[in-house]
Amino acid sequence: MELIYAYTLLAAALIFGLAGAGTALAFGLLGGKLIESSARQPELAPRLQTQFFLVAGFVDVIAIIGVGIAMYFIFAQPFSV
Amino acid sequence: MSTIQMPPVGRIILVQTTVLVVLMVGALVVLGMVSAYSLLLGGMISIIPNAYFASKVFRHTGARAMEQIVRSAYLGEIIKLALTGAGFALAWSFVRPLQISGLMGGFVIAHITGMVSLVKLQKHVSGVNN
């Protein structure tokens, strides 16, 4: 029982870590490109800002679903017998 | 000089909420009470952090404020992830019985509705301006 709980927590920690790392990497690239593009063409800044918001939504959805499943593992404990 | 136009965030939230309520009523009729409130909870877990993130991203506008925009977007994303995690944790801990497919389905549907309505409304706004 303790072993199942430990492995479940390990899985949740892996999901949190990988999701966080992926989102951080993607947001770093996205923010960098936003600054670079708006420095190159400042007149496009409002449109780029909206595109940034849109892409941010696509970037983090998988990570957030991962967080939801990790929370399910921790709090609902589906593997406990 | 370009005019700075914020996307209609209020209307996007309204569209998301409307779609969610319609689906919840459908689920209530077809699948039952547990599915209906699971769907609603999943949707709310998506809508509330996204609305906060939108308010952070569009707090500053214009090319001169781009560094501030990116900084507040990073902060907004961290708080959005924390709010979503807290929402899921609260739902899994305190709401019993809860349907996992309903909760995750409501979350994904609300997220996709937000993205699609943002694209549609943005096209509509730029079409009117051009």
Backbone of each chain as ProteinMPNN parsed JSONL, in Angstrom:
{"seq_chain_A": "MELIYAYTLLAAALIFGLAGAGTALAFGLLGGKLIESSARQPELAPRLQTQFFLVAGFVDVIAIIGVGIAMYFIFAQPFSV", "coords_chain_A": {"N_chain_A": [[0.832, -1.209, 0.0], [1.896, 1.259, 0.899], [3.925, 1.392, -0.926], [2.581, 1.659, -3.356], [1.435, 4.155, -2.959], [3.748, 5.702, -2.75], [4.869, 5.416, -5.304], [2.846, 6.57, -6.792], [2.984, 9.216, -5.918], [5.534, 9.787, -6.869], [5.11, 9.601, -9.616], [3.33, 11.743, -9.926], [5.011, 13.836, -9.179], [6.894, 13.701, -11.243], [5.243, 14.352, -13.408], [4.499, 16.997, -12.718], [7.037, 18.242, -12.753], [8.022, 17.82, -15.412], [5.979, 18.991, -16.89], [6.109, 21.628, -15.944], [8.733, 22.318, -16.719], [8.577, 22.112, -19.508], [6.603, 24.042, -20.105], [7.872, 26.339, -19.141], [10.092, 26.515, -20.832], [8.834, 26.83, -23.324], [7.452, 29.229, -22.887], [9.541, 30.973, -22.448], [10.799, 31.006, -24.976], [8.657, 31.99, -26.457], [8.123, 34.532, -25.301], [10.574, 35.778, -25.785], [10.597, 35.842, -28.588], [8.404, 37.468, -28.979], [9.241, 39.976, -27.954], [11.415, 40.402, -29.67], [10.162, 40.467, -32.201], [8.405, 42.646, -31.928], [10.202, 44.672, -31.546], [11.347, 44.754, -34.002], [9.196, 45.32, -35.733], [7.342, 47.647, -34.673], [4.758, 48.59, -35.15], [3.183, 46.396, -35.396], [2.755, 45.477, -32.884], [0.307, 45.381, -31.183], [-1.21, 43.371, -32.489], [0.577, 41.249, -32.35], [0.649, 40.886, -29.62], [-1.892, 39.872, -29.067], [-1.723, 37.515, -30.548], [0.276, 36.304, -29.075], [-1.066, 35.83, -26.662], [-2.944, 33.994, -27.559], [-1.356, 31.825, -28.506], [-0.084, 31.219, -26.143], [-2.165, 30.079, -24.736], [-2.464, 27.698, -26.173], [0.002, 26.539, -25.74], [0.2, 25.933, -22.997], [-1.865, 24.192, -22.408], [-1.637, 21.369, -22.46], [0.204, 20.934, -20.433], [-1.298, 21.879, -18.274], [-3.435, 20.114, -18.238], [-1.981, 17.893, -17.548], [-1.235, 18.656, -14.953], [-3.753, 18.597, -13.776], [-4.329, 15.836, -13.932], [-2.253, 14.863, -12.364], [-2.996, 15.958, -9.9], [-5.298, 14.497, -9.555], [-4.215, 11.936, -9.198], [-2.915, 12.372, -6.757], [-4.882, 13.339, -4.914], [-7.344, 11.957, -5.319], [-6.514, 9.359, -5.338], [-6.5, 6.919, -7.171], [-5.333, 4.398, -7.432], [-5.243, 3.108, -5.056], [-6.075, 0.312, -2.981]], "CA_chain_A": [[0.0, 0.0, 0.0], [2.8, 2.417, 0.964], [4.691, 1.401, -2.173], [1.696, 2.226, -4.388], [1.305, 5.584, -2.662], [5.03, 6.329, -3.064], [5.006, 5.469, -6.767], [1.869, 7.551, -7.284], [3.564, 10.545, -5.662], [6.666, 9.939, -7.787], [4.527, 9.887, -10.94], [2.799, 13.113, -9.887], [6.156, 14.759, -9.169], [7.444, 13.705, -12.605], [4.314, 15.112, -14.268], [4.66, 18.419, -12.372], [8.361, 18.71, -13.182], [8.128, 17.861, -16.873], [5.028, 20.0, -17.386], [6.66, 22.948, -15.612], [9.916, 22.577, -17.547], [8.119, 22.338, -20.89], [5.912, 25.336, -20.19], [8.863, 27.408, -18.952], [10.883, 26.588, -22.069], [7.987, 27.384, -24.384], [7.157, 30.635, -22.596], [10.782, 31.717, -22.661], [10.941, 31.207, -26.424], [7.536, 32.816, -26.922], [8.347, 35.909, -24.836], [11.738, 36.288, -26.522], [10.176, 36.129, -29.972], [7.473, 38.618, -28.934], [10.055, 41.196, -27.813], [12.208, 40.545, -30.895], [9.286, 40.86, -33.314], [7.843, 43.99, -31.753], [11.3, 45.623, -31.746], [11.57, 44.841, -35.445], [8.042, 46.006, -36.348], [6.529, 48.112, -33.534], [3.358, 48.824, -35.532], [2.449, 45.128, -35.282], [2.766, 45.05, -31.471], [-0.99, 44.946, -30.645], [-1.591, 42.08, -33.076], [1.49, 40.243, -31.799], [0.256, 40.649, -28.224], [-3.041, 38.969, -29.108], [-1.218, 36.207, -30.992], [0.998, 35.751, -27.918], [-2.085, 35.316, -25.731], [-3.549, 32.808, -28.177], [-0.387, 30.725, -28.518], [0.135, 30.852, -24.736], [-3.252, 29.156, -24.393], [-2.192, 26.388, -26.768], [1.247, 25.99, -25.182], [0.115, 25.411, -21.631], [-3.04, 23.35, -22.131], [-1.228, 19.985, -22.167], [0.81, 20.977, -19.095], [-2.347, 22.068, -17.264], [-4.153, 18.834, -18.142], [-1.075, 17.056, -16.763], [-1.385, 19.073, -13.544], [-5.053, 18.071, -13.336], [-4.223, 14.381, -13.735], [-1.386, 14.666, -11.201], [-3.826, 16.226, -8.72], [-6.189, 13.332, -9.428], [-3.408, 10.854, -8.601], [-2.587, 12.666, -5.358], [-6.013, 13.552, -4.004], [-8.396, 10.942, -5.434], [-5.817, 8.081, -5.13], [-7.23, 5.876, -7.904], [-4.657, 3.092, -7.414], [-5.28, 2.483, -3.722], [-7.033, -0.811, -2.93]], "C_chain_A": [[0.871, 1.265, 0.0], [3.583, 2.567, -0.338], [3.867, 2.023, -3.304], [1.586, 3.736, -4.204], [2.589, 6.327, -3.048], [5.209, 6.469, -4.574], [4.035, 6.477, -7.378], [2.404, 8.97, -7.099], [4.736, 10.832, -6.6], [6.164, 10.297, -9.191], [4.011, 11.316, -10.997], [3.938, 14.131, -9.924], [6.79, 14.853, -10.553], [6.567, 14.525, -13.544], [4.472, 16.605, -14.006], [5.961, 18.985, -12.959], [8.448, 18.857, -14.683], [7.189, 18.917, -17.459], [5.562, 21.406, -17.133], [7.839, 23.304, -16.492], [9.508, 22.891, -18.983], [7.466, 23.692, -21.054], [6.912, 26.483, -20.062], [9.685, 27.625, -20.211], [10.079, 27.277, -23.177], [7.707, 28.859, -24.146], [8.384, 31.513, -22.773], [10.971, 32.036, -24.131], [9.889, 32.189, -26.942], [7.734, 34.294, -26.548], [9.502, 36.563, -25.57], [11.365, 36.696, -27.932], [9.235, 37.339, -30.012], [8.246, 39.93, -28.853], [10.828, 41.48, -29.108], [11.342, 41.072, -32.054], [8.757, 42.27, -33.152], [8.936, 45.054, -31.825], [11.544, 45.825, -33.234], [10.44, 45.618, -36.133], [7.085, 46.48, -35.253], [5.058, 48.321, -33.877], [2.515, 47.549, -35.424], [2.278, 44.678, -33.834], [1.401, 44.626, -30.927], [-1.427, 43.578, -31.173], [-0.721, 40.951, -32.512], [1.106, 39.882, -30.365], [-0.93, 39.682, -28.162], [-2.616, 37.569, -29.542], [-0.471, 35.5, -29.861], [0.023, 35.111, -26.939], [-2.693, 34.023, -26.254], [-2.603, 31.606, -28.107], [-0.085, 30.258, -27.087], [-0.932, 29.857, -24.278], [-3.022, 27.769, -24.95], [-0.995, 25.711, -26.108], [1.002, 25.302, -23.843], [-1.04, 24.445, -21.389], [-2.634, 21.915, -21.766], [-0.625, 19.915, -20.761], [-0.264, 21.071, -18.015], [-3.177, 20.798, -17.117], [-3.304, 17.848, -17.335], [-1.169, 17.363, -15.273], [-2.696, 18.526, -12.973], [-4.998, 16.585, -13.054], [-3.331, 14.069, -12.53], [-2.157, 14.913, -9.902], [-4.809, 15.086, -8.471], [-5.452, 12.173, -8.763], [-3.198, 11.095, -7.107], [-3.825, 12.643, -4.473], [-7.112, 12.497, -4.118], [-7.837, 9.534, -5.203], [-6.521, 6.918, -5.832], [-6.601, 4.497, -7.816], [-4.696, 2.409, -6.052], [-6.371, 1.416, -3.696], [-7.702, -0.904, -1.558]], "O_chain_A": [[0.64, 2.202, -0.765], [3.869, 3.673, -0.796], [4.379, 2.806, -4.103], [1.639, 4.497, -5.17], [2.54, 7.428, -3.596], [5.646, 7.511, -5.061], [4.359, 7.15, -8.356], [2.298, 9.812, -7.991], [4.915, 11.958, -7.064], [6.715, 11.172, -9.86], [4.222, 12.022, -11.984], [3.851, 15.152, -10.605], [7.177, 15.935, -10.994], [7.067, 15.293, -14.367], [4.568, 17.396, -14.945], [5.976, 20.053, -13.571], [8.892, 19.89, -15.186], [7.545, 19.638, -18.391], [5.478, 22.273, -18.003], [7.953, 24.436, -16.963], [10.03, 23.822, -19.596], [7.736, 24.41, -22.017], [6.818, 27.479, -20.78], [9.944, 28.76, -20.613], [10.569, 28.172, -23.864], [7.72, 29.655, -25.085], [8.277, 32.663, -23.198], [11.263, 33.173, -24.501], [10.176, 33.081, -27.74], [7.538, 35.186, -27.373], [9.439, 37.737, -25.936], [11.762, 37.757, -28.413], [9.265, 38.131, -30.955], [7.955, 40.878, -29.582], [10.894, 42.616, -29.578], [11.733, 41.986, -32.779], [8.668, 43.016, -34.127], [8.648, 46.211, -32.129], [11.9, 46.917, -33.676], [10.687, 46.458, -36.998], [6.119, 45.785, -34.937], [4.2, 48.239, -32.998], [1.287, 47.613, -35.368], [1.716, 43.612, -33.581], [1.323, 43.594, -30.26], [-1.938, 42.741, -30.429], [-1.205, 39.854, -32.234], [1.221, 38.729, -29.948], [-0.969, 38.789, -27.317], [-3.075, 36.569, -28.992], [-0.56, 34.282, -29.699], [0.246, 34.003, -26.451], [-2.927, 33.081, -25.497], [-2.998, 30.513, -27.701], [0.14, 29.072, -26.842], [-0.646, 28.919, -23.533], [-3.337, 26.773, -24.299], [-0.965, 24.492, -25.936], [1.532, 24.221, -23.585], [-1.186, 23.928, -20.282], [-3.221, 21.315, -20.865], [-0.891, 18.985, -20.0], [-0.162, 20.427, -16.971], [-3.579, 20.441, -16.01], [-3.831, 17.068, -16.541], [-1.182, 16.459, -14.438], [-2.743, 18.053, -11.837], [-5.55, 16.117, -12.058], [-3.604, 13.14, -11.77], [-1.998, 14.179, -8.927], [-5.114, 14.753, -7.326], [-5.991, 11.509, -7.877], [-3.285, 10.173, -6.296], [-3.83, 12.013, -3.416], [-7.751, 12.172, -3.118], [-8.597, 8.613, -4.906], [-7.073, 6.035, -5.176], [-7.273, 3.506, -8.1], [-4.242, 1.274, -5.905], [-7.436, 1.575, -4.292], [-8.533, -1.785, -1.335]]}, "seq_chain_B": "MSTIQMPPVGRIILVQTTVLVVLMVGALVVLGMVSAYSLLLGGMISIIPNAYFASKVFRHTGARAMEQIVRSAYLGEIIKLALTGAGFALAWSFVRPLQISGLMGGFVIAHITGMVSLVKLQKHVSGVNN", "coords_chain_B": {"N_chain_B": [[0.73, 55.991, -36.606], [-0.282, 53.225, -34.68], [-3.491, 51.93, -33.706], [-4.305, 50.71, -30.515], [-5.732, 47.737, -29.804], [-7.536, 45.904, -27.638], [-8.25, 42.428, -27.279], [-11.626, 41.156, -27.189], [-12.046, 40.246, -24.249], [-13.982, 39.96, -22.242], [-16.221, 39.21, -23.738], [-15.346, 36.778, -24.719], [-15.187, 35.263, -22.379], [-17.863, 35.266, -21.744], [-18.916, 33.798, -23.906], [-17.652, 31.327, -23.429], [-18.77, 30.666, -20.922], [-21.484, 30.519, -21.592], [-21.539, 28.358, -23.447], [-20.689, 26.373, -21.752], [-22.739, 26.289, -19.808], [-24.912, 25.518, -21.395], [-24.046, 22.97, -22.203], [-23.924, 21.819, -19.685], [-26.601, 21.753, -18.913], [-27.542, 20.001, -20.878], [-26.06, 17.711, -20.151], [-27.147, 17.323, -17.644], [-29.75, 16.556, -18.247], [-29.36, 14.288, -19.868], [-27.244, 12.653, -18.771], [-27.176, 12.957, -15.998], [-27.005, 14.3, -12.567], [-24.397, 14.273, -11.362], [-22.581, 14.183, -13.499], [-23.247, 16.612, -14.675], [-22.559, 18.645, -12.746], [-19.859, 18.066, -12.514], [-18.89, 18.67, -15.039], [-19.403, 21.421, -15.092], [-17.756, 22.303, -12.992], [-15.19, 21.604, -14.002], [-15.096, 23.29, -16.207], [-15.184, 25.814, -14.935], [-12.755, 25.721, -13.59], [-11.065, 26.065, -15.711], [-11.871, 28.544, -16.833], [-11.677, 30.666, -14.891], [-8.831, 30.917, -14.063], [-7.835, 31.495, -16.657], [-9.076, 33.914, -17.28], [-7.876, 35.556, -15.405], [-5.223, 35.406, -16.328], [-5.513, 36.619, -18.834], [-6.189, 39.21, -18.02], [-3.77, 39.952, -16.886], [-1.979, 39.816, -19.071], [-2.969, 41.755, -20.833], [-2.742, 44.072, -19.383], [-0.795, 45.973, -19.835], [-0.136, 47.753, -22.862], [1.098, 48.093, -26.264], [4.134, 48.749, -28.182], [6.247, 49.922, -26.779], [5.918, 49.108, -24.186], [6.625, 46.467, -24.151], [8.44, 44.799, -22.738], [7.411, 44.929, -20.162], [4.949, 43.754, -20.665], [5.68, 41.118, -21.305], [6.897, 40.392, -18.913], [4.736, 40.582, -17.096], [3.14, 38.671, -18.262], [4.593, 36.319, -17.816], [4.47, 36.18, -15.019], [1.713, 36.06, -14.746], [1.225, 33.595, -15.956], [2.45, 31.814, -14.188], [0.855, 32.197, -11.914], [-1.561, 31.446, -12.999], [-1.144, 28.693, -13.518], [-0.822, 27.847, -10.869], [-3.329, 28.512, -9.782], [-4.978, 26.861, -11.321], [-4.026, 24.332, -10.604], [-4.665, 24.403, -7.875], [-7.43, 24.559, -8.07], [-8.076, 22.074, -9.257], [-7.079, 20.41, -7.232], [-8.729, 21.107, -5.053], [-11.197, 20.334, -6.109], [-10.871, 17.537, -6.49], [-10.418, 16.814, -3.85], [-12.585, 17.665, -2.2], [-15.074, 17.422, -3.459], [-17.413, 15.065, -3.686], [-19.665, 12.654, -4.932], [-17.501, 12.597, -7.836], [-17.119, 12.944, -11.313], [-14.556, 11.846, -13.293], [-14.203, 11.98, -16.119], [-16.122, 13.863, -16.792], [-15.218, 16.169, -15.441], [-12.606, 16.607, -16.562], [-13.366, 16.737, -19.209], [-15.088, 18.99, -19.24], [-13.202, 20.929, -18.585], [-11.425, 20.822, -20.816], [-13.198, 21.411, -22.905], [-14.05, 24.033, -22.23], [-11.591, 25.364, -22.45], [-10.919, 24.979, -25.18], [-13.11, 26.221, -26.353], [-12.659, 28.877, -25.558], [-10.249, 29.459, -26.959], [-11.059, 29.121, -29.652], [-13.142, 31.012, -29.835], [-11.688, 33.319, -29.353], [-10.066, 33.47, -31.657], [-12.074, 33.688, -33.617], [-13.484, 36.057, -32.837], [-11.419, 37.9, -32.966], [-10.784, 37.885, -35.668], [-13.157, 38.905, -36.601], [-13.157, 41.491, -35.447], [-10.812, 42.639, -36.629], [-11.592, 42.478, -39.264], [-13.693, 44.318, -39.354], [-12.308, 46.671, -38.835], [-10.528, 46.923, -41.013]], "CA_chain_B": [[0.602, 55.395, -35.261], [-1.313, 52.186, -34.704], [-4.426, 51.937, -32.582], [-4.131, 49.51, -29.698], [-7.038, 47.128, -29.606], [-7.531, 44.736, -26.754], [-9.268, 41.474, -27.699], [-12.805, 41.232, -26.321], [-11.89, 39.175, -23.25], [-15.276, 39.779, -21.58], [-17.106, 38.453, -24.62], [-14.839, 35.396, -24.791], [-15.613, 34.597, -21.138], [-19.312, 35.091, -21.871], [-19.132, 32.67, -24.83], [-17.244, 30.108, -22.717], [-19.763, 30.365, -19.873], [-22.734, 30.112, -22.24], [-21.353, 26.995, -23.972], [-20.589, 25.463, -20.598], [-24.065, 26.146, -19.183], [-25.732, 24.711, -22.317], [-23.577, 21.582, -22.081], [-24.287, 21.333, -18.358], [-28.039, 21.424, -18.942], [-27.627, 18.766, -21.672], [-25.552, 16.604, -19.333], [-28.105, 17.111, -16.55], [-30.905, 15.835, -18.791], [-28.998, 12.986, -20.458], [-26.331, 11.817, -17.978], [-27.458, 13.041, -14.565], [-26.528, 15.431, -11.773], [-22.945, 14.217, -11.098], [-21.907, 14.588, -14.747], [-23.51, 18.038, -14.924], [-21.718, 19.545, -11.921], [-18.45, 17.809, -12.823], [-18.628, 19.453, -16.249], [-19.387, 22.84, -14.709], [-16.545, 22.545, -12.192], [-14.05, 21.561, -14.926], [-15.119, 24.527, -16.986], [-14.818, 26.953, -14.081], [-11.309, 25.611, -13.323], [-10.38, 26.624, -16.883], [-12.263, 29.929, -17.16], [-11.23, 31.661, -13.902], [-7.406, 31.243, -14.24], [-7.61, 32.103, -17.964], [-9.499, 35.313, -17.206], [-6.814, 36.25, -14.669], [-4.072, 35.49, -17.226], [-5.825, 37.639, -19.848], [-6.1, 40.534, -17.398], [-2.349, 40.26, -16.682], [-1.305, 40.027, -20.356], [-3.42, 42.985, -21.468], [-2.658, 45.215, -18.467], [0.003, 46.964, -20.574], [-0.223, 47.577, -24.316], [1.993, 48.909, -27.081], [5.488, 48.227, -28.393], [7.172, 50.449, -25.764], [5.733, 48.39, -22.921], [6.692, 45.035, -24.447], [9.108, 44.071, -21.658], [6.439, 44.817, -19.058], [3.936, 42.784, -21.092], [6.237, 39.762, -21.185], [7.092, 40.13, -17.48], [3.449, 40.297, -16.439], [2.63, 37.406, -18.805], [5.272, 35.234, -17.085], [3.876, 36.131, -13.679], [0.336, 35.598, -14.924], [1.23, 32.161, -16.266], [2.762, 31.089, -12.945], [-0.327, 32.244, -11.04], [-2.593, 30.652, -13.673], [-0.865, 27.273, -13.231], [-1.088, 27.605, -9.444], [-4.788, 28.554, -9.582], [-5.561, 25.654, -11.919], [-3.668, 23.21, -9.733], [-5.463, 24.512, -6.647], [-8.812, 24.226, -8.439], [-8.172, 20.611, -9.397], [-6.864, 19.794, -5.912], [-9.957, 21.31, -4.257], [-12.278, 19.517, -6.679], [-10.64, 16.116, -6.18], [-10.432, 16.558, -2.397], [-13.806, 17.969, -1.448], [-16.337, 17.148, -4.163], [-17.688, 13.621, -3.808], [-18.92, 11.97, -5.999], [-17.048, 13.432, -8.938], [-16.848, 12.132, -12.498], [-13.277, 12.316, -13.868], [-14.361, 12.343, -17.536], [-16.897, 15.106, -16.826], [-14.36, 17.28, -15.006], [-11.576, 16.868, -17.573], [-14.078, 17.139, -20.426], [-15.504, 20.381, -19.062], [-11.988, 21.753, -18.638], [-10.922, 20.884, -22.203], [-14.201, 22.105, -23.733], [-13.972, 25.469, -21.927], [-10.329, 25.878, -22.987], [-11.003, 25.019, -26.648], [-14.086, 27.266, -26.693], [-11.98, 30.157, -25.394], [-9.299, 29.657, -28.056], [-11.791, 29.278, -30.916], [-13.871, 32.287, -29.84], [-10.684, 34.388, -29.489], [-9.707, 33.55, -33.08], [-13.247, 34.176, -34.376], [-13.774, 37.455, -32.51], [-10.295, 38.704, -33.431], [-10.971, 38.016, -37.119], [-14.314, 39.785, -36.791], [-12.741, 42.867, -35.102], [-9.887, 43.16, -37.638], [-12.359, 42.623, -40.491], [-14.458, 45.567, -39.259], [-11.387, 47.807, -38.881], [-9.818, 47.068, -42.288]], "C_chain_B": [[-0.543, 54.387, -35.255], [-2.233, 52.31, -33.496], [-4.292, 50.617, -31.844], [-5.492, 48.947, -29.352], [-6.914, 45.871, -28.761], [-8.565, 43.737, -27.256], [-10.436, 41.475, -26.713], [-12.832, 40.099, -25.3], [-13.223, 38.888, -22.545], [-16.228, 38.946, -22.413], [-16.664, 36.996, -24.74], [-15.286, 34.615, -23.552], [-17.109, 34.323, -21.177], [-19.636, 33.895, -22.778], [-18.799, 31.348, -24.137], [-18.307, 29.692, -21.703], [-21.072, 29.873, -20.485], [-22.638, 28.669, -22.743], [-21.362, 25.988, -22.824], [-21.952, 25.217, -19.954], [-24.983, 25.295, -20.068], [-25.342, 23.233, -22.206], [-23.97, 20.985, -20.737], [-25.753, 20.936, -18.305], [-28.25, 20.126, -19.737], [-27.185, 17.554, -20.873], [-26.512, 16.277, -18.191], [-29.293, 16.277, -17.024], [-30.511, 14.412, -19.184], [-28.246, 12.088, -19.461], [-26.573, 11.876, -16.467], [-26.72, 14.178, -13.871], [-24.999, 15.452, -11.628], [-22.17, 14.667, -12.333], [-22.045, 16.087, -14.967], [-22.62, 18.916, -14.059], [-20.234, 19.289, -12.095], [-18.018, 18.634, -14.031], [-18.488, 20.938, -15.914], [-18.118, 23.182, -13.922], [-15.302, 22.578, -13.08], [-13.959, 22.836, -15.74], [-14.701, 25.73, -16.173], [-13.324, 26.94, -13.759], [-10.51, 26.161, -14.511], [-10.629, 28.129, -17.024], [-11.638, 30.94, -16.193], [-9.717, 31.953, -14.028], [-7.103, 31.901, -15.582], [-7.986, 33.576, -17.976], [-8.44, 36.139, -16.468], [-5.591, 36.464, -15.571], [-4.291, 36.574, -18.287], [-5.699, 39.041, -19.263], [-4.646, 40.933, -17.167], [-1.666, 40.606, -18.015], [-1.682, 41.38, -20.956], [-3.473, 44.172, -20.508], [-1.864, 46.346, -19.122], [-0.164, 46.704, -22.069], [0.791, 48.467, -25.016], [3.409, 48.368, -27.119], [6.467, 48.699, -27.323], [7.095, 49.665, -24.457], [5.934, 46.884, -23.082], [7.389, 44.221, -23.345], [8.181, 43.875, -20.461], [5.364, 43.786, -19.39], [4.444, 41.37, -20.864], [6.432, 39.406, -19.705], [5.771, 39.788, -16.802], [2.82, 39.028, -16.999], [3.28, 36.218, -18.102], [4.655, 35.057, -15.702], [2.45, 35.581, -13.744], [0.267, 34.109, -15.194], [1.513, 31.337, -15.006], [1.522, 31.041, -12.052], [-1.468, 31.437, -11.659], [-2.399, 29.161, -13.404], [-1.196, 26.932, -11.781], [-2.595, 27.575, -9.171], [-5.452, 27.297, -10.139], [-5.268, 24.432, -11.061], [-4.49, 23.214, -8.457], [-6.919, 24.141, -6.913], [-9.01, 22.727, -8.563], [-8.033, 19.931, -8.035], [-8.116, 19.921, -5.052], [-11.082, 20.422, -4.769], [-12.099, 18.054, -6.308], [-10.774, 15.836, -4.692], [-11.827, 16.632, -1.807], [-15.106, 17.619, -2.151], [-16.479, 15.639, -4.361], [-19.183, 13.411, -3.965], [-18.57, 12.928, -7.128], [-16.698, 12.53, -10.114], [-15.603, 12.671, -13.195], [-13.437, 12.756, -15.32], [-15.142, 13.655, -17.666], [-16.028, 16.302, -16.488], [-13.324, 17.628, -16.074], [-12.214, 17.322, -18.884], [-14.522, 18.591, -20.367], [-14.331, 21.33, -19.169], [-11.528, 21.941, -20.085], [-11.899, 21.651, -23.092], [-14.14, 23.617, -23.497], [-12.709, 26.086, -22.527], [-10.409, 26.03, -24.51], [-12.0, 26.101, -27.085], [-13.453, 28.651, -26.592], [-11.049, 30.466, -26.554], [-10.029, 29.934, -29.371], [-12.508, 30.621, -30.956], [-12.9, 33.463, -29.924], [-10.309, 34.582, -30.951], [-10.857, 34.166, -33.881], [-13.492, 35.664, -34.119], [-12.665, 38.375, -33.009], [-10.403, 38.939, -34.931], [-12.099, 39.003, -37.401], [-13.914, 41.246, -36.549], [-11.823, 43.434, -36.176], [-10.583, 43.31, -38.984], [-13.16, 43.91, -40.501], [-13.533, 46.771, -39.419], [-10.782, 48.028, -40.262], [-10.709, 47.514, -43.443]], "O_chain_B": [[-1.631, 54.661, -35.76], [-1.819, 52.733, -32.417], [-4.179, 49.552, -32.451], [-6.302, 49.597, -28.691], [-6.258, 44.904, -29.146], [-9.665, 44.145, -27.631], [-10.249, 41.764, -25.531], [-13.554, 39.116, -25.469], [-13.557, 37.734, -22.281], [-16.949, 38.093, -21.895], [-17.493, 36.093, -24.849], [-15.708, 33.463, -23.651], [-17.573, 33.285, -20.706], [-20.509, 33.086, -22.465], [-19.549, 30.376, -24.235], [-18.694, 28.526, -21.632], [-21.695, 28.94, -19.978], [-23.533, 27.858, -22.503], [-21.955, 24.913, -22.913], [-22.284, 24.086, -19.598], [-25.735, 24.458, -19.569], [-26.205, 22.359, -22.125], [-24.306, 19.804, -20.646], [-26.108, 19.911, -17.723], [-29.028, 19.262, -19.333], [-27.831, 16.507, -20.9], [-26.675, 15.116, -17.815], [-29.782, 15.407, -16.304], [-31.222, 13.453, -18.882], [-28.568, 10.909, -19.321], [-26.213, 10.947, -15.743], [-25.936, 14.908, -14.477], [-24.375, 16.506, -11.753], [-21.217, 15.44, -12.228], [-21.101, 16.756, -15.387], [-21.987, 19.839, -14.571], [-19.422, 20.183, -11.857], [-16.934, 19.218, -14.05], [-17.577, 21.616, -16.389], [-17.49, 24.214, -14.156], [-14.458, 23.463, -12.939], [-12.877, 23.39, -15.935], [-13.949, 26.577, -16.655], [-12.694, 27.993, -13.664], [-9.401, 26.665, -14.332], [-9.705, 28.893, -17.302], [-11.122, 31.968, -16.632], [-9.339, 33.123, -14.095], [-6.227, 32.762, -15.664], [-7.308, 34.392, -18.6], [-8.144, 37.27, -16.85], [-4.998, 37.543, -15.587], [-3.383, 37.345, -18.599], [-5.175, 39.949, -19.909], [-4.312, 42.116, -17.242], [-0.883, 41.553, -18.094], [-0.835, 42.073, -21.518], [-4.158, 45.159, -20.774], [-2.207, 47.52, -18.985], [-0.317, 45.557, -22.488], [1.278, 49.449, -24.458], [3.839, 47.636, -26.228], [7.408, 47.981, -26.983], [8.074, 49.569, -23.717], [5.469, 46.105, -22.248], [6.984, 43.097, -23.051], [8.16, 42.816, -19.833], [4.92, 43.038, -18.519], [3.742, 40.527, -20.306], [6.171, 38.277, -19.289], [5.687, 38.831, -16.032], [2.048, 38.367, -16.304], [2.613, 35.223, -17.818], [4.359, 33.942, -15.273], [2.039, 34.76, -12.924], [-0.642, 33.43, -14.718], [0.896, 30.295, -14.785], [1.178, 29.993, -11.504], [-2.252, 30.815, -10.942], [-3.356, 28.449, -13.1], [-1.769, 25.882, -11.49], [-3.081, 26.725, -8.426], [-6.361, 26.737, -9.527], [-6.145, 23.602, -10.821], [-4.959, 22.169, -8.005], [-7.563, 23.491, -6.09], [-9.98, 22.171, -8.047], [-8.77, 18.998, -7.719], [-8.522, 18.962, -4.396], [-11.827, 19.831, -3.988], [-13.043, 17.399, -5.866], [-11.195, 14.747, -4.303], [-12.219, 15.777, -1.013], [-16.147, 17.528, -1.5], [-15.731, 15.03, -5.126], [-19.936, 13.967, -3.165], [-19.248, 13.932, -7.347], [-16.066, 11.488, -9.945], [-15.589, 13.819, -13.64], [-12.883, 13.779, -15.722], [-14.857, 14.463, -18.55], [-16.087, 17.33, -17.163], [-13.176, 18.792, -16.449], [-11.676, 18.181, -19.582], [-14.353, 19.337, -21.331], [-14.438, 22.402, -19.764], [-11.273, 23.061, -20.526], [-11.483, 22.449, -23.932], [-14.173, 24.395, -24.45], [-12.747, 27.199, -23.05], [-10.024, 27.06, -25.063], [-11.764, 26.809, -28.065], [-13.687, 29.504, -27.448], [-11.044, 31.58, -27.077], [-9.673, 30.852, -30.11], [-12.493, 31.302, -31.982], [-13.238, 34.498, -30.499], [-10.24, 35.712, -31.436], [-10.645, 35.049, -34.713], [-13.684, 36.439, -35.056], [-12.933, 39.502, -33.428], [-10.148, 40.042, -35.417], [-12.013, 39.825, -38.313], [-14.272, 42.131, -37.326], [-12.008, 44.574, -36.605], [-10.21, 44.178, -39.773], [-13.297, 44.539, -41.55], [-13.899, 47.765, -40.046], [-10.542, 49.168, -40.659], [-10.23, 47.671, -44.566]]}, "name": "protein", "num_of_chains": 2, "seq": "MELIYAYTLLAAALIFGLAGAGTALAFGLLGGKLIESSARQPELAPRLQTQFFLVAGFVDVIAIIGVGIAMYFIFAQPFSVMSTIQMPPVGRIILVQTTVLVVLMVGALVVLGMVSAYSLLLGGMISIIPNAYFASKVFRHTGARAMEQIVRSAYLGEIIKLALTGAGFALAWSFVRPLQISGLMGGFVIAHITGMVSLVKLQKHVSGVNN"}
